[in-house]
Each structure stands twice: as structure tokens, then as C-alpha cells.
Amino acid sequence: MPADTEQTTITVNGEPASLPDDKTVASLLREQGRDPDEATGVAVAVNEEVVRRAEWPEIVLEEGDEVEIIGATQGG
């Protein structure tokens, strides 16, 4: 990555993460190995506000944002 690329520091599931500026919720999910177009049983909250799936490509993550990615699991 070029040295002049701006970085944004956020928290993802309680862990610090550095991302290129203009990273969206959808692109963060892709980076984590989840296809946002195919992801089922996944919920995302940014700063304790649930983000609707239709908004994932539009929501740009900003410095200091706290992101929670929650996947549904089955148990018995």
C-alpha cells in the first residue's frame, strides 16, 4: 500500500482495525471474507445503531467508529 494512502482507525468487534479512507460497511465485510450480497444471518451495527443491509454499500466508516458484526449461529 502506498505511503500516502490515508487510513481510518475503527474498532471491529472490540478489536482495533486500520482501513483505507472511504471504506464502506460492505467493503469491510468483503475484507473479512463475507460477501455482503450473499450474507445471510449477518447483522451490522455502527456506533450501536443497526445498519440496514440496503445501506451497507452507502455507509462510509469514519475515524473512531465502533462496528459490531454479528453472525447468527444455531445451537441446541
Buried (B, 14 or more C-beta within 10 A) or exposed (E): EEEEEEEBEBBBEEEEBEBEEEBBBBBBBBEEEBEBEEBEEBBBBBEEEEBEBEBBEEBEBEEEBBBBBEEEEEEE
